[in-house]
Amino acid sequence: MTLDTIAVVGASLAGLRGVETLRRSGYAGRIIWIGAEPHLPYDRPPLSKELLRGSWEPERIALRKDGVAALEADLRLGVRAVALDVGERRVSLDDGTLVAYDGLLIATGALPRTLPGAPKLEGIHLLRSLDDALALRRAFAAGARVCVVGAGFIGAEVAASARSLGLDVTLVEPLEAPCVRGLGVRLGGLLAEVHRDHGVDLRLGTGVDAIEGERRVERVRLSDGTALAADVVVVGIGVAPATDWLRGSGLELDNGVVCDASCLAAPGVVAAGDVARWTNPLFGRQMRVEHWSNAVEQGVHAARRLLAGDAEAQPFAPVPSFWSDQYDCRIQSAGAAGPDDELRIVAGSLEGRRFVALLGSGGRLTGALAWNRARDLIPYRKLLARGASWDEALAASRS
Ligand code: FAD
C-alpha cells in the first residue's frame, strides 16, 4: 500500500523521533501530527530536576531548538485524538475532525496515576507535563511543607529537588525502599540512606489512608495513624499507558498497545515509547519501557517499520536503559533485571557511593548499574546486547 498520509499521534519524544525519521528516510508524503499539549515537543527528565529547582527555564528543554518547521508536518497542537478505527484507517480528534491515514504511529506516552479516593484540593500535584512542573515550582517557591507520596524515580527526584531548595520533605512509600522496582532492595536501601542524609523524613512500609483539608490540602493521614501536616502533596505512584482513546479501536490493549517484535500493532499501525508493549527478542519477553532512551530508539524503529513493509520488518531488540539524578548521585542502569536478581558489586563500593553492580538470573547477565561511574557501564551494555552469560560478565569485570 502506498503511504500517502502518515498520522503521528503524540507530539513528544517518541513522536518527534518518529517524524524526524520519516523525513530523514526520504518520506515525502503528508504527515499529520497530533499533540494534546499546547507546547512544541520538550524533554521531560528535567521536569523533576533542573526545571523544578528553577535552574533551567522552559526554553532550555525544547527538543528541537530550531523548531519543527523543517519537518514539514501538518502539526496540530492542543488537539487530542479521541478514537481510532483501524479498519477504516481513521483517527477522530476532539475538535471534531477526522484524519484519514495510510500509516499510523501511536506515541501517546503515559499518564500519572491518581490516588484512589483522593479529594480535589488545592496543593495536590501530579508531575508529567511542563505545566505540571511549573505549577509545582510555584508551589515550592512559597516555602511549603512537602509530602511526596510514592518513592519511585519521579517521587524520589522530586523529594531531592525539594530538599535542595531547602523545603521540609516527607517521602512516603509502602515498599521497603525507594525505587525498589528499578534498583532492588539492597541498592534501594542505599538510596534511602542518601535521602536521609539529605534530611528527607522517609516513611517506608507506609501507605496513605487519606489526604485532608478544607479548600487546600492540610494534612496527609498515613496508614500507621500519623497525621502529617503538609501544604503540598506530590503524588508519584506511577503511570499508566495513555490508551483510553484506543478502546474499541480493534487494537489489542494490555498494559499498553500490544505490538509484535517489530513494533507493529496492526496492519499499517505501529507504536513507540511509554505506550508500546512489544516482544523484545533479546530478552524473549514482552516489555513496556517508561524511559527516555527507549522512546528515542523505538520512535526511530517504529517509523522505519512503517516505511519498510512486512518483508523487510526488523525486530526491535534494544538493551533498555535509564538514568536518575538525585542530589550528587547519578544512577545509570542498563538491561532488564528484576528486583530479585542476583547482585554483585564488581567495582567500587556501596560505602563509597561509587560503584558498578552486575545483575544476573538463570546463568545470564540481566543488568548492570553504575552509581556515579557512568563510563564503566559501557562494556556491560555491550555484553547485555549479545546476551552474555553471568560467568562471562564476571570474568570481564576481572579483566
Ligand atoms: P510522552 O513524553 O509522555 O509523550 C506523549 C505525548 O502524547 C504527550 O505530549 C501527551 O500529551 C500526548 N498525548 C497523549 N494522549 C494523546 C492523545 N489522545 N492525542 C494526542 N496526544 C496525546 N526517563 C529516564 O530515562 N531518565 C530520567 O531521568 C527521566 N526523568 C523523567 C522525569 C519526569 C518528570 C518524567 C515525567 C519522565 C521522566 N523520564 C525519565 C521518562 C521519559 O521522559 C519518558 O520515558 C518519555 O518522555 C516517553 O516519551 P513518549 O514520547 O513515549 O511519551
Residues whose N, C-alpha, C, O or C-beta is under 5 A from the ligand:
A	BS01	FAD	V9 G10 A11 S12 L13 A14 G15 I34 G35 A36 E37 R44 P45 L47 S48 V79 R80 A81 A107 T108 G109 A110 L127 R128 A242 W245 A272 G273 D274 V275 E290 H291 W292 S293 A295 S321 F322 W323 S324
